[in-house]
């Protein structure tokens, strides 16, 4: 896959990207495996919202433990919205797989959509589940852009038919945004579920 002019690998589970190669890794057991945690969504939102107003260099700059601040991983001129989602999930204890840095850093919104599809956690706009689906805090949202490259965000909350999100790289900052009548919005491509909705 590419991000701007750079090519990178996005690997299957059990592998991580190193340069343009996929190498085997021992994946840590995370709560993605059972998808039952209740604290993950609120924790993701808490971390993401605390970075509002920050640029890529400022995101997590005070973090003294791995993965440290996001600025270590963002290339000059990079579209870092997906990096921000990946970083937030890693800090919250629900790291992704198949990316770089041992797997948690997925750099591209198409790759991140693919990750959720692979794990059966993707709700496609216009799909059978879309009219009734209610996004939950911490879920991933992929958006269309005028340039066609796509954009990534994190669901903060749902209020009626208004979806509130936290998005990196909006004017080169982390911003809190809202999308009214989100189910009818052509901007929203779909939602990746951080956790499965409760059984009925």
Residue frames as a rotation matrix with the C-alpha (Angstrom) as fourth column:
UNK 1
0.583 0.813 0.000 0.00
0.813 -0.583 0.000 0.00
0.000 0.000 -1.000 0.00
UNK 2
-0.442 -0.721 0.534 1.02
0.676 -0.659 -0.330 3.63
0.590 0.215 0.779 -0.26
UNK 3
0.497 0.461 -0.735 0.69
0.773 -0.621 0.133 6.73
-0.395 -0.634 -0.665 1.89
UNK 4
0.612 -0.296 -0.733 1.43
-0.443 -0.897 -0.007 9.74
-0.655 0.329 -0.680 -0.27
UNK 5
0.468 -0.522 -0.713 4.62
-0.793 0.108 -0.599 8.83
0.390 0.846 -0.363 -2.15
UNK 6
-0.506 -0.715 0.482 5.72
-0.859 0.466 -0.211 6.16
-0.074 -0.521 -0.850 0.35
UNK 7
0.181 0.492 -0.851 5.08
-0.447 0.812 0.375 2.44
0.876 0.312 0.367 0.00
UNK 8
-0.515 -0.325 0.793 4.63
-0.857 0.222 -0.465 0.22
-0.025 -0.919 -0.393 3.05
UNK 9
-0.734 0.220 -0.643 3.53
0.028 0.955 0.296 -3.28
0.679 0.199 -0.707 3.99
UNK 10
-0.107 0.718 0.688 0.31
-0.994 -0.073 -0.078 -4.23
-0.006 -0.692 0.722 5.70
UNK 11
-0.787 -0.462 -0.408 0.59
-0.470 0.878 -0.089 -7.81
0.399 0.122 -0.909 6.89
UNK 12
0.186 0.795 -0.577 -1.63
-0.064 0.596 0.800 -10.69
0.980 -0.112 0.162 7.93
UNK 13
0.752 0.101 0.651 -2.12
-0.649 -0.058 0.759 -11.46
0.114 -0.993 0.022 11.62
UNK 14
0.834 -0.512 0.207 1.00
0.351 0.780 0.518 -13.07
-0.426 -0.359 0.830 13.06
UNK 15
-0.033 -0.840 0.541 3.27
0.986 -0.116 -0.120 -10.82
0.163 0.530 0.832 11.01
UNK 16
0.566 0.120 -0.815 4.49
0.340 -0.935 0.099 -7.24
-0.751 -0.333 -0.570 11.30
UNK 17
0.882 -0.205 0.424 5.85
0.352 -0.312 -0.883 -4.88
0.313 0.928 -0.203 8.69
UNK 18
0.306 -0.856 -0.417 9.55
0.287 -0.335 0.898 -4.15
-0.908 -0.394 0.143 8.63
UNK 19
-0.703 -0.447 -0.553 10.27
-0.333 -0.481 0.811 -1.90
-0.628 0.754 0.190 5.70
UNK 20
-0.088 0.670 -0.737 8.68
-0.993 -0.003 0.117 -3.62
0.076 0.742 0.666 2.72
UNK 21
-0.596 -0.133 -0.792 8.70
-0.169 0.985 -0.038 -7.09
0.785 0.111 -0.609 4.25
UNK 22
0.526 0.745 0.411 6.35
-0.700 0.103 0.707 -8.98
0.484 -0.659 0.575 6.57
UNK 23
-0.567 -0.777 -0.274 8.17
-0.387 0.545 -0.744 -10.77
0.727 -0.316 -0.609 9.39
UNK 24
0.146 0.647 -0.748 6.70
0.459 0.626 0.631 -13.25
0.876 -0.436 -0.206 11.90
UNK 25
-0.583 -0.260 0.770 5.94
-0.543 -0.580 -0.607 -11.85
0.605 -0.772 0.196 15.34
UNK 26
-0.601 0.450 -0.660 4.54
0.732 0.642 -0.229 -13.28
0.321 -0.621 -0.715 18.53
UNK 27
-0.267 0.581 0.769 1.45
-0.064 -0.807 0.587 -11.18
0.962 0.107 0.253 18.99
UNK 28
-0.976 -0.013 0.220 0.55
-0.218 -0.061 -0.974 -10.17
0.026 -0.998 0.057 22.51
UNK 29
-0.432 0.891 -0.141 -2.80
0.873 0.452 0.183 -11.43
0.227 -0.043 -0.973 23.77
UNK 30
-0.983 0.165 0.086 -5.06
-0.177 -0.971 -0.159 -8.44
0.057 -0.172 0.984 23.57
UNK 31
-0.468 0.878 0.100 -8.71
0.004 0.115 -0.993 -7.86
-0.884 -0.465 -0.058 24.19
UNK 32
-0.278 0.349 -0.895 -9.28
-0.954 -0.207 0.216 -7.83
-0.110 0.914 0.391 20.44
UNK 33
-0.896 -0.166 -0.411 -9.27
-0.276 0.934 0.226 -11.61
0.347 0.316 -0.883 20.70
UNK 34
-0.694 0.685 -0.222 -12.37
0.707 0.592 -0.386 -11.89
-0.133 -0.425 -0.896 22.88
UNK 35
-0.719 0.369 0.590 -13.89
0.129 -0.762 0.634 -8.48
0.683 0.532 0.500 22.06
UNK 36
0.165 0.840 -0.518 -15.70
0.742 0.240 0.626 -8.40
0.650 -0.487 -0.583 25.41
UNK 37
-0.645 -0.501 -0.578 -13.99
0.764 -0.448 -0.464 -5.60
-0.027 -0.740 0.672 27.25
UNK 38
0.511 0.854 0.092 -16.17
0.846 -0.519 0.121 -2.73
0.151 0.015 -0.988 28.45
UNK 39
0.498 -0.355 -0.791 -13.39
0.349 -0.753 0.558 -0.38
-0.794 -0.554 -0.251 29.45
UNK 40
-0.352 -0.767 0.536 -11.60
0.819 0.025 0.574 -0.24
-0.453 0.641 0.619 26.08
UNK 41
0.107 0.464 0.879 -14.01
0.858 -0.490 0.155 2.19
0.503 0.738 -0.450 24.38
UNK 42
0.963 0.263 -0.059 -14.10
0.252 -0.803 0.540 4.77
0.095 -0.535 -0.840 27.18
UNK 43
0.350 -0.910 -0.221 -10.32
0.399 -0.069 0.915 4.47
-0.848 -0.408 0.339 27.58
UNK 44
-0.307 -0.418 0.855 -9.72
0.948 -0.055 0.313 5.07
-0.084 0.907 0.413 23.86
UNK 45
0.472 0.581 0.663 -12.00
0.629 -0.749 0.209 8.13
0.618 0.318 -0.719 23.95
UNK 46
0.900 -0.165 -0.403 -10.33
0.269 -0.517 0.812 9.50
-0.343 -0.840 -0.421 27.08
UNK 47
-0.043 -0.997 0.062 -6.86
0.602 0.024 0.798 9.23
-0.798 0.071 0.599 25.51
UNK 48
-0.288 -0.048 0.956 -7.89
0.938 -0.212 0.272 10.60
0.190 0.976 0.106 22.12
UNK 49
0.668 0.649 0.364 -9.87
0.560 -0.760 0.329 13.53
0.490 -0.017 -0.871 23.53
UNK 50
0.685 -0.463 -0.562 -7.00
0.415 -0.386 0.824 14.51
-0.599 -0.798 -0.072 25.82
UNK 51
-0.381 -0.884 0.270 -4.95
0.716 -0.097 0.692 15.25
-0.586 0.456 0.670 22.69
UNK 52
0.561 0.680 0.472 -7.43
0.827 -0.434 -0.357 17.77
-0.038 0.590 -0.806 21.21
UNK 53
0.967 -0.155 -0.204 -5.62
-0.169 -0.984 -0.055 20.74
-0.192 0.087 -0.978 19.72
UNK 54
0.198 -0.959 0.202 -2.28
-0.171 0.169 0.971 18.94
-0.965 -0.227 -0.131 19.43
UNK 55
0.443 -0.205 -0.873 -0.28
-0.888 0.036 -0.459 18.56
0.125 0.978 -0.166 16.23
UNK 56
0.756 -0.110 -0.645 1.47
-0.046 0.974 -0.220 15.27
0.653 0.196 0.731 15.44
UNK 57
-0.299 -0.953 -0.050 4.58
0.081 0.027 -0.996 16.24
0.951 -0.302 0.070 17.42
UNK 58
-0.518 0.135 0.845 2.49
-0.774 -0.494 -0.396 17.17
0.364 -0.859 0.360 20.44
UNK 59
0.554 0.794 -0.249 0.34
-0.622 0.594 0.510 14.02
0.553 -0.127 0.823 20.57
UNK 60
0.937 -0.086 -0.340 1.51
0.261 0.820 0.510 12.00
0.234 -0.566 0.790 23.56
UNK 61
0.287 -0.903 0.319 4.68
-0.140 -0.369 -0.919 14.07
0.948 0.219 -0.233 23.93
UNK 62
0.042 -0.238 0.970 4.52
-0.963 -0.269 -0.024 13.69
0.267 -0.933 -0.240 27.71
UNK 63
0.934 0.358 -0.003 4.21
-0.348 0.910 0.224 9.88
0.083 -0.208 0.975 27.55
UNK 64
0.121 -0.964 0.237 7.35
-0.989 -0.096 0.116 8.36
-0.089 -0.249 -0.964 29.11
UNK 65
-0.255 -0.157 0.954 6.60
-0.194 0.975 0.108 4.73
-0.947 -0.157 -0.279 28.29
UNK 66
-0.991 -0.136 0.014 6.30
-0.025 0.280 0.960 2.83
-0.134 0.950 -0.281 25.01
UNK 67
0.314 -0.372 0.873 4.97
0.949 0.152 -0.277 3.72
-0.030 0.915 0.401 22.47
UNK 68
-0.593 -0.528 -0.609 5.89
0.563 -0.812 0.155 7.25
-0.576 -0.251 0.778 23.61
UNK 69
-0.082 0.587 -0.805 4.64
-0.252 -0.794 -0.553 10.18
-0.964 0.158 0.213 21.54
UNK 70
0.699 0.477 0.534 3.17
0.380 0.385 -0.841 9.94
-0.606 0.790 0.088 18.06
UNK 71
0.769 -0.396 -0.502 5.84
-0.583 -0.756 -0.297 12.29
-0.262 0.521 -0.812 16.68
UNK 72
-0.182 -0.873 0.452 8.36
-0.496 0.479 0.724 9.43
-0.849 -0.092 -0.520 16.70
UNK 73
-0.347 0.136 0.928 6.42
0.474 0.879 0.048 7.68
-0.809 0.456 -0.370 13.94
UNK 74
0.716 0.698 0.005 5.05
0.390 -0.394 -0.832 10.43
-0.579 0.598 -0.554 11.68
UNK 75
-0.244 -0.782 0.573 7.03
0.943 -0.055 0.327 11.23
-0.224 0.620 0.752 8.56
UNK 76
-0.658 -0.058 -0.750 7.38
0.007 -0.997 0.071 14.79
-0.753 0.042 0.657 7.36
UNK 77
-0.650 0.467 -0.599 4.29
-0.759 -0.428 0.490 15.69
-0.028 0.774 0.633 5.32
UNK 78
-0.934 0.283 -0.217 2.50
0.250 0.954 0.168 12.45
0.254 0.103 -0.962 6.23
UNK 79
-0.124 0.962 0.244 -1.28
-0.597 -0.268 0.756 12.27
0.792 -0.052 0.608 6.45
UNK 80
-0.842 -0.533 -0.086 -1.31
-0.227 0.494 -0.839 11.14
0.490 -0.687 -0.537 10.06
UNK 81
-0.057 0.901 0.429 -5.00
-0.959 -0.168 0.226 10.63
0.276 -0.399 0.874 10.88
UNK 82
0.706 0.316 -0.634 -4.72
-0.242 0.949 0.203 6.82
0.666 0.010 0.746 10.78
UNK 83
-0.352 -0.886 -0.303 -1.43
0.234 0.230 -0.944 6.89
0.906 -0.403 0.126 12.71
UNK 84
-0.623 0.178 0.762 -3.33
-0.689 -0.586 -0.427 8.77
0.371 -0.790 0.488 15.43
UNK 85
0.538 0.843 -0.002 -6.03
-0.775 0.495 0.394 6.06
0.333 -0.210 0.919 15.62
UNK 86
0.460 -0.435 -0.774 -3.37
0.175 0.899 -0.401 3.32
0.870 0.049 0.490 15.74
UNK 87
-0.628 -0.743 0.231 -1.39
-0.019 -0.282 -0.959 5.16
0.778 -0.607 0.163 18.43
UNK 88
-0.257 0.610 0.749 -4.50
-0.923 -0.384 -0.005 5.73
0.285 -0.693 0.662 20.56
UNK 89
0.755 0.541 -0.371 -5.52
-0.446 0.838 0.315 2.06
0.481 -0.072 0.873 20.38
UNK 90
0.095 -0.808 -0.582 -1.98
0.322 0.578 -0.750 0.99
0.942 -0.117 0.315 21.33
UNK 91
-0.737 -0.374 0.563 -1.82
-0.327 -0.532 -0.782 3.34
0.592 -0.760 0.270 24.32
UNK 92
0.037 0.874 0.484 -5.28
-0.976 -0.072 0.205 2.17
0.214 -0.480 0.851 25.42
UNK 93
-0.482 -0.326 0.813 -4.12
-0.610 0.791 -0.044 -1.46
-0.629 -0.518 -0.580 25.47
UNK 94
0.465 0.620 0.632 -5.93
0.150 0.649 -0.746 -2.69
-0.873 0.442 0.208 22.35
UNK 95
-0.333 -0.706 -0.625 -3.17
-0.512 -0.421 0.749 -2.56
-0.792 0.569 -0.221 19.72
UNK 96
0.711 0.479 -0.514 -3.82
-0.669 0.239 -0.703 -3.38
-0.214 0.845 0.491 16.10
UNK 97
0.168 -0.643 0.747 -1.92
0.130 0.766 0.629 -6.08
-0.977 -0.009 0.212 14.20
UNK 98
0.466 -0.009 0.885 -0.20
0.821 0.379 -0.428 -6.37
-0.331 0.926 0.184 10.84
UNK 99
0.970 -0.119 0.213 1.33
-0.021 -0.910 -0.414 -2.90
0.243 0.397 -0.885 10.78
UNK 100
0.069 -0.997 0.044 4.81
0.095 -0.037 -0.995 -1.67
0.993 0.073 0.092 11.62
UNK 101
-0.338 -0.329 0.882 6.40
-0.798 -0.397 -0.454 -1.24
0.500 -0.857 -0.129 15.06
UNK 102
-0.948 -0.065 0.310 5.66
-0.229 0.818 -0.527 -4.86
-0.220 -0.571 -0.791 15.90
UNK 103
-0.675 0.706 0.216 2.22
0.714 0.551 0.433 -4.65
0.187 0.446 -0.875 14.31
UNK 104
-0.121 0.739 -0.663 0.30
0.803 -0.320 -0.504 -1.86
-0.584 -0.593 -0.554 16.09
UNK 105
-0.308 -0.066 -0.949 1.07
-0.161 -0.980 0.120 1.01
-0.938 0.190 0.292 13.68
UNK 106
-0.057 0.402 0.914 -1.30
0.939 0.331 -0.087 0.84
-0.338 0.854 -0.397 10.68
UNK 107
-0.682 -0.457 -0.571 -0.58
0.327 -0.889 0.321 3.94
-0.654 0.032 0.756 8.58
UNK 108
-0.952 0.271 -0.143 -3.31
-0.237 -0.355 0.904 3.95
0.195 0.895 0.402 5.94
UNK 109
-0.388 0.877 0.284 -7.11
-0.768 -0.137 -0.626 4.25
-0.510 -0.461 0.726 6.23
UNK 110
0.297 0.463 -0.835 -7.69
-0.840 0.542 0.002 1.63
0.454 0.701 0.550 3.52
UNK 111
-0.509 -0.560 -0.654 -5.48
-0.130 0.801 -0.584 -0.81
0.851 -0.212 -0.481 5.42
UNK 112
-0.929 0.171 0.328 -7.32
-0.339 -0.036 -0.940 -0.04
-0.149 -0.985 0.091 8.65
UNK 113
0.094 0.980 -0.175 -10.68
-0.982 0.062 -0.178 -0.66
-0.163 0.188 0.968 7.01
UNK 114
0.131 -0.125 -0.983 -9.27
-0.525 0.833 -0.176 -3.97
0.841 0.539 0.044 5.73
UNK 115
-0.876 -0.483 0.000 -8.15
-0.228 0.414 -0.881 -4.86
0.426 -0.772 -0.472 9.26
UNK 116
-0.526 0.750 0.401 -11.69
-0.661 -0.064 -0.748 -4.51
-0.535 -0.658 0.529 10.58
UNK 117
0.341 0.636 -0.692 -13.09
-0.924 0.364 -0.120 -6.43
0.175 0.680 0.712 7.60
UNK 118
-0.341 -0.582 -0.738 -10.65
-0.411 0.798 -0.440 -9.31
0.845 0.153 -0.512 8.21
UNK 119
-0.992 -0.120 -0.032 -11.83
-0.014 0.362 -0.932 -9.58
0.123 -0.925 -0.360 11.80
UNK 120
-0.390 0.919 -0.063 -15.56
0.729 0.350 0.588 -9.40
0.563 0.183 -0.806 11.00
UNK 121
-0.230 0.207 -0.951 -15.86
0.823 -0.481 -0.303 -6.03
-0.520 -0.852 -0.060 12.75
UNK 122
-0.975 -0.172 -0.142 -16.68
0.064 -0.824 0.563 -3.75
-0.214 0.539 0.814 9.82
UNK 123
0.020 0.999 0.031 -20.13
0.652 0.011 -0.758 -2.19
-0.758 0.035 -0.651 9.30
UNK 124
-0.785 -0.382 0.487 -20.38
0.612 -0.353 0.708 -0.87
-0.099 0.854 0.511 5.76
UNK 125
-0.549 0.603 -0.579 -22.39
-0.367 -0.796 -0.481 2.25
-0.751 -0.052 0.659 4.97
UNK 126
-0.144 0.595 -0.791 -25.40
-0.987 -0.024 0.162 1.07
0.077 0.803 0.591 3.00
UNK 127
-0.832 -0.193 -0.520 -25.06
-0.193 0.980 -0.056 -2.52
0.521 0.054 -0.852 4.23
UNK 128
-0.046 0.901 -0.432 -27.87
0.294 0.425 0.856 -4.48
0.955 -0.088 -0.284 5.81
UNK 129
-0.014 -0.015 -1.000 -26.79
0.989 0.148 -0.016 -3.59
0.149 -0.989 0.012 9.37
UNK 130
-0.788 -0.509 0.347 -26.28
0.490 -0.859 -0.150 0.12
0.374 0.052 0.926 8.72
UNK 131
-0.141 0.773 0.618 -29.84
-0.061 -0.630 0.774 1.43
0.988 0.072 0.136 9.35
UNK 132
0.833 0.538 -0.128 -29.95
0.049 0.158 0.986 0.03
0.551 -0.828 0.105 12.90
UNK 133
0.155 -0.864 -0.478 -26.27
0.842 0.369 -0.393 0.04
0.516 -0.342 0.785 13.84
UNK 134
0.971 0.106 0.213 -25.29
-0.027 -0.840 0.542 2.33
0.236 -0.532 -0.813 16.72
UNK 135
0.125 -0.992 0.000 -21.59
0.142 0.018 -0.990 3.25
0.982 0.124 0.143 16.84
UNK 136
0.856 0.094 -0.509 -20.02
0.497 0.122 0.859 2.98
0.143 -0.988 0.058 20.27
UNK 137
0.806 -0.592 0.021 -17.30
-0.565 -0.758 0.325 5.05
-0.177 -0.274 -0.945 21.95
UNK 138
-0.004 -0.933 0.359 -13.88
-0.453 0.321 0.831 4.08
-0.891 -0.159 -0.425 20.66
UNK 139
0.515 0.235 0.824 -15.12
0.551 0.646 -0.529 2.63
-0.657 0.726 0.203 17.36
UNK 140
-0.655 -0.752 -0.081 -13.21
0.312 -0.367 0.876 3.47
-0.688 0.548 0.475 14.19
UNK 141
0.588 0.807 -0.060 -14.83
0.270 -0.266 -0.925 5.64
-0.763 0.527 -0.374 11.51
UNK 142
-0.571 -0.716 0.401 -13.53
0.632 -0.072 0.771 5.93
-0.524 0.694 0.494 7.95
UNK 143
0.386 0.678 -0.626 -14.50
0.136 -0.712 -0.688 9.02
-0.912 0.181 -0.367 5.98
UNK 144
0.332 -0.209 0.920 -14.35
0.943 0.031 -0.333 10.01
0.041 0.977 0.207 2.33
UNK 145
-0.064 -0.373 -0.926 -12.43
0.294 -0.893 0.340 13.16
-0.954 -0.250 0.167 1.38
UNK 146
0.776 0.364 -0.516 -12.60
-0.305 -0.500 -0.811 15.43
-0.553 0.786 -0.277 -1.65
UNK 147
-0.027 -0.892 -0.451 -9.08
-0.973 -0.081 0.218 14.37
-0.230 0.445 -0.866 -2.58
UNK 148
0.602 0.371 -0.707 -10.13
-0.590 0.803 -0.081 10.71
0.538 0.466 0.703 -2.55
UNK 149
-0.411 -0.865 -0.289 -7.44
-0.395 0.454 -0.798 9.57
0.822 -0.214 -0.528 -0.12
UNK 150
0.373 0.633 -0.678 -9.84
0.402 0.549 0.733 8.98
0.836 -0.546 -0.050 2.78
UNK 151
-0.318 -0.354 0.879 -9.63
-0.598 -0.645 -0.476 9.98
0.736 -0.677 -0.007 6.43
UNK 152
-0.250 0.131 -0.959 -9.74
0.530 0.848 -0.022 8.25
0.810 -0.514 -0.281 9.83
UNK 153
-0.284 0.165 0.944 -11.40
-0.691 -0.718 -0.082 9.12
0.665 -0.676 0.318 13.12
UNK 154
-0.890 0.035 -0.455 -12.51
0.342 0.711 -0.614 7.70
0.302 -0.702 -0.645 16.44
UNK 155
0.092 0.981 0.170 -16.13
0.283 -0.190 0.940 7.71
0.955 -0.039 -0.296 17.62
UNK 156
-0.867 -0.281 0.412 -16.49
-0.264 -0.443 -0.857 9.84
0.423 -0.852 0.310 20.74
UNK 157
-0.681 0.716 0.154 -20.23
0.116 0.314 -0.942 9.35
-0.723 -0.624 -0.297 21.18
UNK 158
-0.730 0.590 0.345 -23.57
0.449 0.034 0.893 9.12
0.515 0.807 -0.290 19.45
UNK 159
-0.734 0.559 -0.386 -26.34
0.073 -0.499 -0.863 11.59
-0.675 -0.662 0.326 20.30
UNK 160
0.385 0.900 -0.202 -29.52
-0.304 -0.083 -0.949 10.80
-0.871 0.427 0.242 18.37
UNK 161
0.823 -0.115 0.556 -28.44
0.537 0.474 -0.698 10.84
-0.183 0.873 0.452 14.74
UNK 162
0.762 -0.629 0.154 -25.38
-0.525 -0.739 -0.423 13.04
0.380 0.241 -0.893 15.36
UNK 163
0.732 -0.609 -0.306 -22.04
0.643 0.766 0.014 11.27
0.226 -0.207 0.952 15.49
UNK 164
0.842 -0.524 0.127 -19.30
-0.535 -0.779 0.327 13.00
-0.073 -0.343 -0.936 17.50
UNK 165
0.791 -0.608 -0.065 -15.75
0.520 0.726 -0.451 12.07
0.321 0.323 0.890 16.53
UNK 166
0.586 -0.764 -0.271 -12.13
-0.259 -0.493 0.831 12.74
-0.768 -0.416 -0.486 17.43
UNK 167
0.890 -0.194 0.412 -9.95
0.456 0.361 -0.814 13.09
0.009 0.912 0.409 14.34
UNK 168
0.123 -0.932 -0.340 -6.24
0.394 -0.268 0.879 13.61
-0.911 -0.242 0.334 13.85
UNK 169
-0.756 -0.595 0.272 -4.71
0.496 -0.251 0.831 15.71
-0.426 0.764 0.485 11.08
UNK 170
0.404 0.816 0.414 -7.63
0.908 -0.413 -0.072 18.13
0.113 0.405 -0.907 10.68
UNK 171
0.840 -0.247 0.483 -5.77
-0.155 -0.963 -0.222 21.33
0.520 0.112 -0.847 9.86
UNK 172
-0.090 -0.948 -0.304 -2.72
-0.028 0.307 -0.951 19.44
0.996 -0.077 -0.054 11.19
UNK 173
-0.650 -0.050 0.759 -4.33
-0.737 -0.202 -0.645 19.14
0.185 -0.978 0.094 14.64
UNK 174
-0.798 0.519 -0.305 -6.46
0.572 0.812 -0.115 16.72
0.188 -0.267 -0.945 16.63
UNK 175
-0.774 0.591 0.225 -10.02
-0.566 -0.806 0.171 18.05
0.282 0.005 0.959 16.45
UNK 176
-0.652 0.724 0.226 -13.39
0.317 0.530 -0.787 17.20
-0.689 -0.441 -0.575 17.98
UNK 177
-0.886 0.331 -0.323 -15.99
-0.447 -0.429 0.785 17.11
0.122 0.841 0.528 15.20
UNK 178
-0.338 0.830 0.443 -19.63
-0.113 0.432 -0.895 16.21
-0.934 -0.353 -0.052 14.63
UNK 179
-0.979 0.108 -0.171 -21.49
-0.147 0.203 0.968 14.63
0.139 0.973 -0.183 11.74
UNK 180
-0.364 0.923 0.127 -25.23
-0.652 -0.155 -0.742 15.28
-0.665 -0.353 0.658 11.72
UNK 181
0.692 0.718 -0.078 -27.50
-0.596 0.506 -0.623 12.60
-0.408 0.478 0.778 10.23
UNK 182
-0.233 -0.971 0.056 -24.44
-0.769 0.219 0.600 10.38
-0.595 0.097 -0.798 9.99
UNK 183
-0.167 0.184 0.969 -26.30
0.272 0.953 -0.134 7.43
-0.948 0.241 -0.209 8.45
UNK 184
0.783 0.528 0.331 -27.23
0.477 -0.167 -0.863 9.60
-0.400 0.833 -0.382 5.44
UNK 185
0.551 -0.626 -0.552 -23.83
-0.515 -0.775 0.366 11.26
-0.657 0.082 -0.749 5.14
UNK 186
0.963 -0.247 -0.107 -21.93
0.024 0.473 -0.880 10.42
0.268 0.845 0.462 1.96
UNK 187
0.277 -0.908 0.313 -18.75
-0.818 -0.394 -0.419 11.35
0.504 -0.140 -0.852 3.83
UNK 188
-0.042 -0.279 0.959 -18.91
-0.852 0.512 0.111 8.32
-0.522 -0.813 -0.259 6.11
UNK 189
-0.321 -0.227 -0.920 -17.71
-0.793 0.595 0.130 5.09
0.517 0.771 -0.371 4.53
UNK 190
0.439 0.451 -0.777 -18.41
0.077 0.843 0.532 2.81
0.895 -0.294 0.336 7.49
UNK 191
0.437 -0.197 0.878 -17.54
-0.877 -0.309 0.368 1.95
0.199 -0.931 -0.307 11.08
UNK 192
-0.187 -0.540 -0.821 -15.07
-0.071 0.841 -0.537 -0.53
0.980 -0.042 -0.195 12.57
UNK 193
0.783 0.601 0.158 -16.27
-0.221 0.032 0.975 -1.94
0.581 -0.798 0.158 15.88
UNK 194
-0.276 -0.851 0.446 -13.83
-0.785 -0.068 -0.616 -1.77
0.555 -0.520 -0.649 18.77
UNK 195
-0.879 0.104 0.466 -16.05
-0.247 0.736 -0.630 -4.11
-0.408 -0.669 -0.621 20.77
UNK 196
-0.732 0.681 -0.022 -19.06
0.400 0.456 0.795 -6.14
0.552 0.573 -0.606 19.81
UNK 197
-0.334 0.695 0.636 -22.41
-0.711 -0.629 0.314 -4.66
0.618 -0.348 0.705 20.81
UNK 198
-0.687 0.091 0.721 -24.06
-0.591 0.508 -0.626 -6.36
-0.423 -0.856 -0.295 23.80
UNK 199
-0.918 0.383 -0.105 -26.09
0.263 0.785 0.561 -9.46
0.297 0.487 -0.821 23.04
UNK 200
-0.489 0.827 0.278 -29.85
-0.795 -0.554 0.249 -8.93
0.360 -0.099 0.928 22.92
